[in-house]
Amino acid sequence: MARVGYARVSTQEQSLDMQIDALEKAGCEKIFKEKISGTKDDRKELKKCLDYLRKGDVLVVYKLDRLGRSTRKLLEITDELELRGIDFISVNDNMDTTTAIGKAMFRMLAVLSEMERDLIPERTRAGLEAARARGRKGGRPKTDSKILDKAIRLYKTKEYSVKEITEMTGVSKAKLYQALKEV
């Protein structure tokens, strides 16, 4: 039974040192290191790490999000580990599937995390509906057509720069150019 670590940071500028120290302290004999976003599915070192693991081994990470950024991805990886007889420990999250309670807690946290992710769109919709019920409208405010016409006239005189026109009228540069295309 070997303890194998996986350390990951998202950018080349970030340091793996803190994670490596924690993994070594947790007794990892081998540590796979990677500098790549957790949203990427083609993480070469993670693949090497998963291929390296054998039945009875323990995969150790510093935090859950180092292994996967989505609940779905985390569950995919940990389900694969479980099927292969490999346990999982997240040092910082106090997650340890080498125990029955640890396995149960991991699954409960994963379910709660997924539920939270599913509730976000519902909350957003409810908030938008509540705002509409109070007469609020989303999106950018409509530009007054008289002010837009004035901005176009000023532009056509060629006496003012676009910056001066936007400052005088409050019409954005993008809106002015869009209106000029339509004229």
C-alpha positions as a Markdown table, in Angstrom:
| # | Residue | x | y | z |
|---|---|---|---|---|
| 1 | Met | 0.0 | 0.0 | 0.0 |
| 2 | Ala | 1.6 | 3.2 | -1.2 |
| 3 | Arg | 0.6 | 6.8 | -0.5 |
| 4 | Val | 0.7 | 8.7 | -3.8 |
| 5 | Gly | 0.3 | 12.5 | -4.0 |
| 6 | Tyr | -1.1 | 14.8 | -6.7 |
| 7 | Ala | -0.4 | 18.5 | -6.5 |
| 8 | Arg | -1.8 | 21.0 | -9.0 |
| 9 | Val | -1.8 | 24.8 | -9.4 |
| 10 | Ser | -3.6 | 26.6 | -12.2 |
| 11 | Thr | -0.9 | 28.9 | -13.6 |
| 12 | Gln | 2.9 | 28.7 | -14.2 |
| 13 | Glu | 3.4 | 31.6 | -11.8 |
| 14 | Gln | 1.9 | 29.8 | -8.8 |
| 15 | Ser | 4.0 | 27.6 | -6.5 |
| 16 | Leu | 3.4 | 24.0 | -5.6 |
| 17 | Asp | 5.6 | 24.2 | -2.5 |
| 18 | Met | 2.8 | 24.4 | 0.1 |
| 19 | Gln | 1.0 | 21.4 | -1.4 |
| 20 | Ile | 4.1 | 19.3 | -1.8 |
| 21 | Asp | 5.1 | 20.0 | 1.9 |
| 22 | Ala | 1.6 | 18.9 | 3.0 |
| 23 | Leu | 1.7 | 15.8 | 0.9 |
| 24 | Glu | 5.2 | 14.8 | 2.1 |
| 25 | Lys | 4.0 | 15.3 | 5.7 |
| 26 | Ala | 1.0 | 13.1 | 4.9 |
| 27 | Gly | 3.5 | 10.3 | 4.0 |
| 28 | Cys | 3.4 | 10.4 | 0.2 |
| 29 | Glu | 6.2 | 8.3 | -1.3 |
| 30 | Lys | 5.6 | 9.7 | -4.8 |
| 31 | Ile | 4.1 | 13.0 | -5.9 |
| 32 | Phe | 2.8 | 13.9 | -9.3 |
| 33 | Lys | 3.0 | 17.7 | -10.0 |
| 34 | Glu | 1.1 | 19.8 | -12.5 |
| 35 | Lys | 0.6 | 23.4 | -13.5 |
| 36 | Ile | -2.6 | 23.5 | -15.4 |
| 37 | Ser | -6.2 | 24.6 | -14.9 |
| 38 | Gly | -8.4 | 22.1 | -13.0 |
| 39 | Thr | -11.1 | 22.6 | -15.7 |
| 40 | Lys | -8.9 | 20.9 | -18.3 |
| 41 | Asp | -9.7 | 17.2 | -18.9 |
| 42 | Asp | -6.3 | 16.5 | -20.5 |
| 43 | Arg | -4.2 | 16.8 | -17.4 |
| 44 | Lys | -1.2 | 14.6 | -18.3 |
| 45 | Glu | 0.2 | 14.3 | -14.7 |
| 46 | Leu | -3.2 | 13.4 | -13.3 |
| 47 | Lys | -3.5 | 10.7 | -15.9 |
| 48 | Lys | 0.0 | 9.4 | -15.1 |
| 49 | Cys | -0.9 | 9.5 | -11.4 |
| 50 | Leu | -4.2 | 7.5 | -11.8 |
| 51 | Asp | -2.4 | 5.0 | -14.1 |
| 52 | Tyr | 0.4 | 4.6 | -11.4 |
| 53 | Leu | -2.0 | 3.8 | -8.6 |
| 54 | Arg | -2.6 | 0.1 | -7.7 |
| 55 | Lys | -5.2 | -1.7 | -5.6 |
| 56 | Gly | -4.6 | -0.9 | -1.9 |
| 57 | Asp | -2.9 | 2.5 | -2.6 |
| 58 | Val | -4.1 | 5.8 | -1.3 |
| 59 | Leu | -4.3 | 8.9 | -3.5 |
| 60 | Val | -3.6 | 12.1 | -1.4 |
| 61 | Val | -4.3 | 15.7 | -2.5 |
| 62 | Tyr | -4.0 | 18.9 | -0.6 |
| 63 | Lys | -7.6 | 20.0 | -1.3 |
| 64 | Leu | -10.5 | 18.5 | -3.2 |
| 65 | Asp | -10.4 | 21.2 | -5.8 |
| 66 | Arg | -6.9 | 20.2 | -6.8 |
| 67 | Leu | -8.3 | 17.0 | -8.1 |
| 68 | Gly | -11.4 | 18.4 | -9.9 |
| 69 | Arg | -13.2 | 21.7 | -10.2 |
| 70 | Ser | -16.7 | 20.2 | -10.6 |
| 71 | Thr | -18.5 | 17.8 | -8.4 |
| 72 | Arg | -19.2 | 15.6 | -11.4 |
| 73 | Lys | -15.5 | 15.3 | -12.2 |
| 74 | Leu | -14.6 | 14.7 | -8.5 |
| 75 | Leu | -17.2 | 11.9 | -8.3 |
| 76 | Glu | -16.0 | 10.4 | -11.6 |
| 77 | Ile | -12.4 | 10.2 | -10.3 |
| 78 | Thr | -13.3 | 9.0 | -6.8 |
| 79 | Asp | -15.8 | 6.4 | -8.2 |
| 80 | Glu | -13.0 | 5.1 | -10.4 |
| 81 | Leu | -10.7 | 4.9 | -7.5 |
| 82 | Glu | -13.2 | 3.1 | -5.4 |
| 83 | Leu | -13.9 | 0.5 | -8.1 |
| 84 | Arg | -10.1 | -0.1 | -8.4 |
| 85 | Gly | -9.8 | -0.5 | -4.6 |
| 86 | Ile | -7.9 | 2.8 | -4.1 |
| 87 | Asp | -8.6 | 5.1 | -1.2 |
| 88 | Phe | -8.6 | 8.9 | -1.2 |
| 89 | Ile | -7.4 | 11.5 | 1.3 |
| 90 | Ser | -7.8 | 15.3 | 1.0 |
| 91 | Val | -5.5 | 16.7 | 3.6 |
| 92 | Asn | -6.9 | 20.2 | 4.0 |
| 93 | Asp | -10.6 | 19.1 | 3.8 |
| 94 | Asn | -10.1 | 16.3 | 6.4 |
| 95 | Met | -11.5 | 13.8 | 3.9 |
| 96 | Asp | -10.4 | 10.2 | 4.3 |
| 97 | Thr | -12.1 | 7.4 | 2.5 |
| 98 | Thr | -10.0 | 4.8 | 4.2 |
| 99 | Thr | -12.7 | 4.9 | 6.9 |
| 100 | Ala | -16.4 | 4.2 | 6.5 |
| 101 | Ile | -17.3 | 7.5 | 8.0 |
| 102 | Gly | -14.9 | 9.3 | 5.6 |
| 103 | Lys | -16.6 | 7.6 | 2.6 |
| 104 | Ala | -20.0 | 8.5 | 3.8 |
| 105 | Met | -19.0 | 12.1 | 4.5 |
| 106 | Phe | -17.4 | 12.5 | 1.1 |
| 107 | Arg | -20.6 | 11.3 | -0.7 |
| 108 | Met | -22.8 | 13.6 | 1.4 |
| 109 | Leu | -20.5 | 16.6 | 0.7 |
| 110 | Ala | -20.5 | 15.8 | -3.0 |
| 111 | Val | -24.4 | 15.6 | -3.0 |
| 112 | Leu | -24.7 | 18.9 | -1.1 |
| 113 | Ser | -22.2 | 20.6 | -3.5 |
| 114 | Glu | -24.1 | 19.4 | -6.5 |
| 115 | Met | -27.4 | 20.5 | -5.0 |
| 116 | Glu | -25.9 | 24.0 | -4.3 |
| 117 | Arg | -24.8 | 24.2 | -7.9 |
| 118 | Asp | -28.3 | 23.2 | -9.2 |
| 119 | Leu | -29.9 | 25.8 | -6.9 |
| 120 | Ile | -27.9 | 28.8 | -8.3 |
| 121 | Pro | -30.0 | 29.1 | -11.5 |
| 122 | Glu | -33.2 | 28.8 | -9.5 |
| 123 | Arg | -32.2 | 31.6 | -7.2 |
| 124 | Thr | -31.2 | 33.7 | -10.1 |
| 125 | Arg | -34.5 | 33.2 | -11.8 |
| 126 | Ala | -36.4 | 34.0 | -8.6 |
| 127 | Gly | -34.4 | 37.2 | -8.0 |
| 128 | Leu | -35.1 | 38.4 | -11.6 |
| 129 | Glu | -38.8 | 37.6 | -11.2 |
| 130 | Ala | -38.9 | 39.5 | -7.9 |
| 131 | Ala | -37.1 | 42.5 | -9.5 |
| 132 | Arg | -39.6 | 42.5 | -12.5 |
| 133 | Ala | -42.5 | 42.4 | -10.1 |
| 134 | Arg | -41.1 | 45.6 | -8.6 |
| 135 | Gly | -40.9 | 47.2 | -12.0 |
| 136 | Arg | -37.2 | 46.8 | -12.6 |
| 137 | Lys | -35.9 | 45.8 | -15.9 |
| 138 | Gly | -32.6 | 44.1 | -16.7 |
| 139 | Gly | -30.1 | 45.0 | -19.3 |
| 140 | Arg | -28.6 | 48.3 | -20.3 |
| 141 | Pro | -30.8 | 51.4 | -20.2 |
| 142 | Lys | -32.2 | 52.5 | -23.5 |
| 143 | Thr | -30.5 | 55.4 | -25.1 |
| 144 | Asp | -32.9 | 58.4 | -25.7 |
| 145 | Ser | -33.4 | 58.7 | -29.5 |
| 146 | Lys | -33.1 | 62.5 | -29.4 |
| 147 | Ile | -29.7 | 62.3 | -27.7 |
| 148 | Leu | -28.5 | 59.6 | -30.1 |
| 149 | Asp | -29.7 | 61.8 | -33.1 |
| 150 | Lys | -27.7 | 64.7 | -31.6 |
| 151 | Ala | -24.6 | 62.5 | -31.3 |
| 152 | Ile | -24.9 | 61.5 | -34.9 |
| 153 | Arg | -25.4 | 65.1 | -36.1 |
| 154 | Leu | -22.3 | 66.1 | -34.1 |
| 155 | Tyr | -20.3 | 63.3 | -35.6 |
| 156 | Lys | -21.3 | 64.3 | -39.1 |
| 157 | Thr | -20.2 | 67.9 | -38.6 |
| 158 | Lys | -16.6 | 66.5 | -38.2 |
| 159 | Glu | -16.0 | 69.3 | -35.7 |
| 160 | Tyr | -15.7 | 67.0 | -32.7 |
| 161 | Ser | -13.8 | 63.8 | -31.9 |
| 162 | Val | -15.7 | 60.7 | -30.9 |
| 163 | Lys | -14.4 | 61.1 | -27.4 |
| 164 | Glu | -15.8 | 64.7 | -27.2 |
| 165 | Ile | -19.2 | 63.6 | -28.6 |
| 166 | Thr | -19.5 | 60.8 | -26.0 |
| 167 | Glu | -18.6 | 63.2 | -23.2 |
| 168 | Met | -21.1 | 65.8 | -24.4 |
| 169 | Thr | -24.0 | 63.5 | -25.0 |
| 170 | Gly | -23.4 | 60.5 | -22.7 |
| 171 | Val | -23.8 | 58.1 | -25.6 |
| 172 | Ser | -21.2 | 55.3 | -25.5 |
| 173 | Lys | -18.7 | 55.0 | -28.3 |
| 174 | Ala | -20.0 | 51.5 | -29.2 |
| 175 | Lys | -23.6 | 52.8 | -29.3 |
| 176 | Leu | -22.6 | 55.7 | -31.5 |
| 177 | Tyr | -20.8 | 53.5 | -34.0 |
| 178 | Gln | -23.6 | 51.0 | -34.0 |
| 179 | Ala | -26.1 | 53.9 | -34.8 |
| 180 | Leu | -23.8 | 55.2 | -37.5 |
| 181 | Lys | -23.9 | 51.8 | -39.2 |
| 182 | Glu | -27.6 | 51.8 | -39.2 |
| 183 | Val | -27.8 | 55.3 | -40.8 |
